[in-house]
Amino acid sequence: MNIKTRTIEKIINIFYPPNAICIACGALRVDDARQLCARCAEDLQPRTPPFCPRCGKSGWVMECPDCALLKPDAMDGRRAAFLYRGAARRLVQALKYSSIAAAAEALARGMARVLPEERFDAIVPVPLHWVRQRQRGFNQAELLGDALSTLCGIPAKNALTRTRATQTQTQLDREDRAANVKAAFSVCAAINGFSILLIDDVLTTGSTANACAAALKAAGAEKVVMIAAAQAGIGEDE
């Protein structure tokens, strides 16, 4: 967390002590440990299993008809806790742009609810390029991974690095997203034989996750499943 972010949080805590405001919308008075007002708690749109292993859509045990037409990729599954709308979108943005720890905790609780019922060896966050991480002061995927690790007991491991800066994905279509992140990641830790939970804040086309999975499997990972805080459509993930 950078100095500017810490200063802002200190000022907020003076006027609105922790647990006194909703972390999603800023409404005063929150009376439960979730730190969400009743309206935002009801506004969350959780995803429910089963999930299409290719796109993460709910309701599909096997690949959905759209994904069945696509070529196989390096991922073994993708899923998200919430739709990227309403309160979930506000929580992701509070985490991504302000590093609000309570937002990471709230999102991680949703992510824990959709974890596959199998053994995993490590939680690995999608990395930022070092220049962007220095500018931002933190990596939101790492904050989510740490919060999820605390909840489920799976160790968090920074096993990936981003080897080159990439264009933001938000204005790109599916094909351009895949090209933008191709070969943009490398492995920096021993993960041979590991089953890995790959963590990110938003799942859209899954191009970034696939590029990460390709690097992890090339380094010996046995299985890679992505868990995201929220799922968005192309153009919604701003």
C-alpha positions in Angstrom: 0.0 0.0 0.0 1.5 3.4 -1.0 1.7 6.5 1.2 -1.2 8.2 -0.5 -3.5 5.2 0.0 -2.6 4.9 3.7 -3.2 8.6 4.3 -6.6 8.4 2.7 -7.6 5.4 4.8 -6.4 7.2 8.0 -8.6 10.2 7.2 -11.6 8.0 6.4 -11.1 6.1 9.7 -11.1 9.4 11.7 -14.5 10.5 10.4 -16.0 7.0 9.8 -14.5 4.4 12.1 -14.2 0.8 10.7 -17.5 -1.0 10.6 -19.4 2.4 10.6 -19.7 2.6 6.8 -20.6 0.1 4.0 -17.4 -0.7 2.1 -19.4 -1.0 -1.1 -21.5 2.1 -1.2 -20.3 4.2 1.7 -23.7 4.3 3.5 -23.3 5.0 7.3 -23.9 2.4 10.0 -23.1 -1.2 9.3 -23.9 -3.6 12.2 -22.5 -6.9 11.0 -19.0 -8.2 10.4 -19.4 -8.2 6.6 -19.2 -4.4 6.6 -21.9 -4.3 4.0 -25.2 -2.4 4.4 -28.3 -4.6 4.0 -29.0 -3.1 0.5 -25.5 -4.0 -0.8 -25.6 -7.4 0.8 -28.9 -8.1 -1.1 -27.5 -6.6 -4.3 -24.7 -9.1 -4.6 -25.4 -11.6 -7.4 -23.6 -14.9 -6.5 -22.7 -17.5 -9.1 -23.7 -21.0 -8.3 -22.2 -24.4 -9.4 -22.0 -26.2 -11.6 -19.8 -24.1 -13.8 -18.7 -24.4 -17.5 -15.0 -25.2 -17.1 -14.1 -23.0 -20.1 -16.0 -19.7 -19.5 -17.3 -20.1 -15.9 -21.0 -19.7 -16.6 -23.3 -21.3 -14.1 -25.5 -24.2 -15.0 -23.1 -26.3 -17.1 -21.5 -29.6 -15.9 -19.6 -29.9 -19.2 -18.6 -27.1 -21.6 -21.5 -24.8 -22.6 -22.4 -24.8 -26.4 -20.5 -21.6 -27.1 -17.3 -23.0 -25.5 -17.6 -26.4 -27.1 -16.8 -24.6 -30.4 -13.5 -23.2 -29.1 -10.1 -24.9 -29.2 -8.8 -26.5 -26.0 -6.6 -24.3 -23.8 -4.3 -24.7 -20.8 -7.0 -24.1 -18.1 -8.7 -26.9 -16.2 -11.6 -24.7 -15.1 -12.7 -21.2 -14.5 -15.3 -19.9 -12.0 -16.3 -16.6 -10.3 -18.0 -15.8 -7.0 -20.3 -13.0 -8.3 -21.5 -11.2 -11.4 -19.5 -8.0 -11.9 -22.5 -5.8 -11.3 -23.9 -3.6 -8.5 -22.3 -4.2 -5.1 -19.8 -6.8 -6.4 -18.5 -4.3 -8.9 -18.2 -1.6 -6.2 -16.3 -4.0 -4.0 -13.9 -5.0 -6.8 -13.2 -1.3 -7.5 -12.7 -0.5 -3.8 -10.1 -3.3 -3.7 -8.5 -2.5 -7.1 -8.2 1.2 -6.7 -8.1 1.8 -3.0 -6.6 -1.4 -1.5 -9.5 -1.7 1.0 -8.7 -4.9 2.9 -12.3 -5.4 4.0 -13.3 -5.5 0.3 -10.8 -8.3 -0.2 -12.2 -10.2 2.8 -15.8 -9.8 1.6 -14.9 -11.0 -1.9 -12.8 -13.9 -0.7 -15.7 -15.2 1.4 -17.7 -15.5 -1.8 -14.7 -17.1 -3.6 -14.4 -19.7 -0.8 -18.0 -20.7 -1.4 -17.3 -21.7 -5.0 -14.0 -23.6 -4.5 -13.8 -27.0 -6.2 -14.1 -29.9 -3.8 -10.6 -31.3 -4.4 -7.1 -30.8 -3.1 -5.0 -27.8 -4.2 -1.3 -27.2 -3.3 -1.1 -23.4 -3.8 -3.0 -20.2 -4.4 -1.2 -18.2 -7.1 -2.3 -14.6 -7.9 -2.2 -13.2 -11.4 0.8 -10.8 -11.2 1.0 -7.1 -12.3 3.9 -5.9 -14.3 6.4 -4.4 -11.8 6.0 -0.9 -13.2 2.2 -1.0 -12.7 2.6 -2.5 -9.2 5.0 0.2 -8.2 2.6 2.8 -9.4 -0.4 1.3 -7.7 1.4 0.1 -4.6 -0.2 -3.3 -4.4 -1.6 -6.1 -6.5 -5.3 -6.7 -5.9 -5.1 -10.3 -7.0 -2.5 -10.9 -4.3 -4.7 -9.3 -1.7 -7.5 -11.6 -2.7 -5.2 -14.6 -2.7 -4.0 -13.8 0.8 -7.5 -13.4 2.1 -8.7 -16.6 0.5 -5.6 -18.5 1.9 -6.6 -17.3 5.4 -10.1 -18.7 4.9 -9.3 -22.0 3.3 -5.8 -22.9 4.6 -4.3 -23.3 1.1 -0.9 -21.6 1.1 -0.5 -18.5 -1.1 2.5 -18.5 -3.4 3.8 -15.7 -5.7 4.8 -18.2 -8.4 4.3 -16.0 -11.5 5.9 -12.8 -12.8 4.7 -10.6 -15.7 7.7 -10.4 -18.0 6.4 -7.5 -20.2 4.0 -4.7 -19.8 0.7 -5.3 -21.6 -2.1 -3.1 -22.9 -5.1 -2.9 -20.6 -7.6 -5.6 -21.7 -10.8 -3.6 -21.2 -11.1 -2.2 -24.7 -10.0 -5.3 -26.6 -12.0 -8.1 -28.1 -11.5 -11.8 -27.4 -8.8 -12.4 -30.1 -6.9 -9.2 -29.2 -7.0 -10.0 -25.5 -5.4 -13.4 -26.1 -2.7 -11.9 -28.3 -2.0 -9.1 -25.8 -1.1 -11.5 -23.0 0.4 -14.4 -24.9 3.8 -15.4 -23.4 3.6 -12.4 -21.0 4.2 -14.6 -17.8 6.9 -16.7 -16.4 7.2 -18.9 -13.4 9.5 -17.9 -10.6 8.9 -20.7 -8.0 8.9 -24.5 -7.8 5.5 -25.7 -8.7 6.2 -29.1 -10.4 3.3 -31.5 -9.8 1.2 -28.8 -8.1 -2.6 -28.3 -8.4 -3.0 -24.6 -8.4 -5.8 -22.1 -7.8 -5.1 -19.1 -10.0 -6.6 -15.9 -8.5 -7.7 -12.7 -10.1 -10.3 -10.0 -9.5 -12.4 -10.2 -12.7 -12.9 -13.0 -15.2 -13.9 -11.9 -18.7 -12.7 -14.0 -21.6 -10.2 -15.9 -19.5 -7.3 -14.9 -21.8 -5.0 -13.7 -19.0 -5.8 -16.8 -17.0 -5.0 -19.0 -19.9 -1.6 -17.3 -20.5 -0.8 -17.8 -16.8 -1.9 -21.5 -16.9 0.3 -22.1 -20.0 3.3 -20.8 -18.2 2.5 -22.8 -15.0 2.0 -26.0 -16.9 5.2 -25.5 -18.9 6.9 -25.4 -15.5 5.3 -28.6 -14.4 2.0 -27.7 -12.8 -0.4 -30.6 -13.0 -3.7 -28.7 -12.8 -4.7 -25.0 -12.9 -8.2 -23.7 -12.0 -9.0 -20.0 -11.9 -11.1 -18.5 -9.2 -12.2 -14.9 -9.7 -14.0 -12.5 -7.5 -16.5 -11.5 -10.3 -17.4 -12.3 -13.8 -17.9 -9.7 -16.5 -18.8 -9.6 -20.2 -16.5 -8.0 -22.7 -16.5 -4.2 -22.2 -17.9 -4.5 -18.7 -14.6 -5.1 -16.9 -13.6 -1.5 -16.4 
